[in-house]
Amino acid sequence: MGAPVRIASETSAAFDARLSAHLGALQRCAAPAVEVPAALVYAEGVTAGLSLAIAALQRRERIIDHLSRWESRLRGERERCHG
């Protein structure tokens, strides 16, 4: 399951919603964990983050709002993974 790729005409809010839905689908997945190279996961994350930043800039939205929301999600995931 690859990370979503932003469509050129897509707003940052729509792309952010798709990223959130993708994360939710990953969390609900009952299948066993799949091993993939960390470099692939990292590259997908960087690509998604930069795509979101570009979309926000194009719409003159505050990137800090997106960053704050995703930092919160990251903290939640870390706590869930590390107990």
C-alpha positions in Angstrom: 0.0 0.0 0.0 1.9 3.0 -1.3 1.4 6.5 0.1 -1.1 8.8 -1.7 0.3 11.1 -4.3 -1.1 14.6 -4.6 -3.1 15.4 -7.8 -2.0 18.8 -9.2 -5.5 20.4 -8.9 -6.1 18.9 -5.5 -6.3 21.3 -2.5 -4.1 20.8 0.4 -7.1 20.2 2.6 -8.3 17.4 0.3 -4.8 15.9 0.1 -4.5 16.1 3.9 -7.8 14.3 4.3 -6.6 11.6 1.9 -3.4 11.3 4.0 -5.4 10.9 7.1 -7.6 8.3 5.5 -4.5 6.4 4.4 -3.1 6.4 7.9 -6.5 5.2 9.3 -6.5 2.4 6.7 -3.0 1.4 7.8 -4.1 1.4 11.4 -7.2 -0.8 10.8 -5.4 -3.3 8.6 -5.8 -6.7 10.1 -3.2 -8.2 7.9 0.2 -9.0 9.4 2.8 -6.3 9.2 4.6 -6.1 5.9 8.3 -5.6 5.9 9.5 -2.9 3.5 12.8 -1.1 3.3 12.9 1.9 5.7 14.2 4.0 2.8 11.0 3.5 0.9 8.8 4.4 3.9 11.0 7.5 4.5 10.9 8.6 0.8 7.1 8.2 0.7 6.8 10.3 3.9 9.0 13.0 2.6 7.2 13.1 -0.8 3.8 13.3 1.0 5.0 16.0 3.3 6.5 18.1 0.5 3.4 17.6 -1.6 1.2 18.9 1.2 3.5 21.9 1.7 3.4 22.8 -2.0 -0.4 22.4 -2.0 -0.7 24.7 1.0 1.6 27.3 -0.5 -0.4 27.3 -3.8 -3.6 27.9 -1.8 -1.9 30.4 0.6 -2.7 28.2 3.6 -0.7 28.0 6.7 1.8 25.2 6.5 2.3 25.4 10.3 -1.4 24.2 10.8 -0.7 21.1 8.8 2.6 20.5 10.6 0.9 20.9 14.0 -1.8 18.4 13.1 0.6 15.8 11.8 3.0 16.2 14.7 0.1 15.4 17.0 -0.7 12.3 14.9 3.0 11.3 15.0 3.1 11.6 18.8 -0.1 9.5 19.0 1.4 6.8 16.8 4.7 6.8 18.8 2.8 6.4 22.1 0.7 3.6 20.6 3.7 1.8 19.3 5.9 2.2 22.4 3.2 1.9 25.0 
